[in-house]
Amino acid sequence: MRILCFGDSNTYGYDPRGFFGDRYGPEDRWVDLLAKLTGHECINAGANGRQIPRSPYPLRLLSEHAPVDIFLVMLGTNDLLQGASAQETAVRMEVFLRGLLSYCQQILLVAPPPMKRGAWVPTDELVAGSSRLAEEYKLLVEKLNIPFVDTRRWNIELAFDGVHLTEQGHHSFADHLTKHL
């Protein structure tokens, strides 16, 4: 099985301890760990700072990596950090996913782990919005009839910035996600 993992810096494996876009090693990134745990081919299409796209870029990715059995999407955190509400982020996600439905065998929407207070998350409103995002996504997948993974109860360890997964967080994330594939 071939899984294209489309996401932001947490998919990419960004290590917030560095200054120049450093990245955890493959032994500590959830995409690579997922591949090891499941035996599936998992393609890392994460990019630092990525928001929900409003362009056909993912279609190009799909054709470059064809055939893709599952298009896994985990986005929304950067939209929230840039001022969008959970509801506005879910509307963006709906437009994005509707544009992909006829091109993908299966789409799996994963709600990003909720943020916590930290260097990048100065308000309780952001924390609450990141938790509400999963609720909004749950309503969305019911409309679109696609699978969904809610990560809120996983208690994923986040770094000092309140956004990025720690190395242990990546391991825990991969362990939990294998149960949903």
C-alpha positions in Angstrom: 0.0 0.0 0.0 1.2 3.5 -0.9 0.3 6.4 1.5 1.0 10.0 0.5 1.2 12.0 3.8 0.4 15.7 3.0 0.9 18.1 5.8 2.9 20.8 7.5 6.0 20.9 9.7 4.8 18.1 11.9 4.5 15.8 8.9 7.9 17.1 7.6 9.5 16.3 11.0 10.6 19.8 11.9 12.8 20.0 15.0 12.0 23.3 16.8 15.3 23.2 18.7 17.2 24.3 15.6 17.2 27.7 13.9 17.3 26.8 10.2 14.5 24.4 9.6 16.3 21.5 11.1 14.6 18.1 10.9 14.5 15.1 13.1 16.2 12.0 11.7 14.1 9.4 9.9 14.2 7.2 13.0 12.1 10.0 14.8 9.6 11.2 12.2 6.1 9.8 12.3 5.9 9.2 8.5 9.0 7.1 8.5 8.0 5.3 11.7 4.6 4.6 10.2 6.2 3.0 7.2 8.4 0.8 9.5 5.5 -0.2 11.7 3.1 -1.0 8.9 5.3 -2.2 6.1 3.6 0.3 3.8 5.3 2.8 1.6 4.7 6.2 3.2 5.7 9.3 1.2 6.5 12.4 3.2 5.0 15.4 1.6 5.2 17.7 4.6 6.4 21.3 4.3 7.1 23.8 7.0 4.5 26.5 7.3 2.0 24.9 5.0 -1.6 26.1 5.2 -4.5 24.4 3.5 -3.8 24.9 -0.2 -6.0 26.8 -2.6 -4.2 25.6 -5.6 -3.9 22.4 -7.7 -0.4 21.6 -6.3 -1.6 18.4 -4.5 -2.9 17.1 -7.8 0.6 17.3 -9.2 1.9 15.5 -6.2 -0.7 12.7 -6.7 0.3 12.3 -10.3 4.1 12.3 -9.5 3.6 9.6 -6.9 0.9 7.5 -8.6 -0.5 5.1 -7.8 -1.5 6.4 -4.3 -3.8 4.2 -2.3 -4.4 6.7 0.6 -4.0 10.5 0.5 -3.5 11.3 4.2 -4.1 15.0 5.0 -3.1 16.6 8.3 -3.3 20.4 8.0 -5.0 23.3 9.8 -2.5 24.3 12.6 -0.9 27.0 10.5 -4.3 28.3 9.4 -5.2 28.8 13.1 -1.8 30.4 13.9 -2.4 32.9 11.1 -5.8 33.9 12.6 -8.4 31.7 11.0 -11.0 30.2 13.3 -11.6 26.5 13.6 -14.8 26.9 11.5 -13.0 28.9 8.8 -10.2 26.4 8.7 -12.8 23.6 8.2 -14.4 25.5 5.4 -11.0 25.8 3.7 -10.4 22.1 4.2 -13.8 21.2 2.7 -13.0 23.2 -0.5 -9.6 21.5 -0.6 -10.9 18.0 -0.1 -13.8 18.4 -2.6 -11.2 19.3 -5.2 -9.4 16.0 -4.5 -12.3 13.6 -4.2 -12.4 12.6 -7.9 -8.6 12.1 -8.0 -8.0 9.9 -5.0 -8.9 6.3 -4.2 -9.1 7.1 -0.5 -8.6 10.3 1.5 -7.9 10.1 5.2 -8.3 13.3 7.2 -6.3 13.5 10.4 -7.0 16.3 12.9 -3.6 17.7 14.0 -2.8 17.2 17.7 -4.2 20.1 19.7 -1.8 22.9 20.5 -0.8 23.8 24.1 0.5 27.0 25.6 4.0 27.7 24.5 6.4 30.0 22.7 4.3 30.0 19.5 0.9 29.6 21.3 0.4 32.6 23.6 -3.3 32.4 24.2 -5.9 29.9 25.5 -8.0 30.9 22.5 -5.5 29.2 20.2 -5.4 26.1 22.3 -9.2 25.9 22.4 -9.4 26.6 18.6 -7.0 23.7 17.9 -9.2 21.4 19.9 -12.4 22.7 18.2 -10.8 22.0 14.8 -11.2 18.3 15.4 -14.9 18.8 16.1 -15.3 20.8 12.9 -13.4 18.2 10.9 -15.6 15.5 12.3 -18.7 17.3 10.9 -16.9 17.8 7.6 -16.0 14.1 7.1 -19.6 13.1 7.8 -20.7 15.4 4.8 -17.9 14.1 2.6 -18.1 10.4 3.7 -14.4 10.0 4.2 -12.4 8.4 7.0 -11.2 10.6 9.9 -8.7 10.3 12.7 -9.2 12.5 15.8 -5.9 12.8 17.7 -7.2 14.8 20.7 -7.1 11.9 23.1 -3.7 10.7 22.2 -1.9 13.1 24.5 0.9 13.7 22.0 4.0 15.3 23.6 4.6 18.7 22.1 7.8 20.8 22.3 8.3 24.1 24.1 6.7 26.0 21.3 3.3 24.4 21.9 3.0 23.3 18.3 5.6 20.8 17.2 5.9 17.2 18.1 8.9 16.1 20.1 10.8 13.0 19.1 8.7 11.0 21.6 5.6 12.7 20.2 6.4 11.4 16.7 6.8 7.9 18.0 3.6 8.0 19.9 1.8 9.6 17.0 2.9 6.8 14.6 2.0 4.1 17.2 -1.6 5.5 17.5 -2.0 6.1 13.7 -1.1 2.5 12.8 -4.3 1.4 14.6 -6.4 3.5 12.1 -4.9 2.2 8.9 
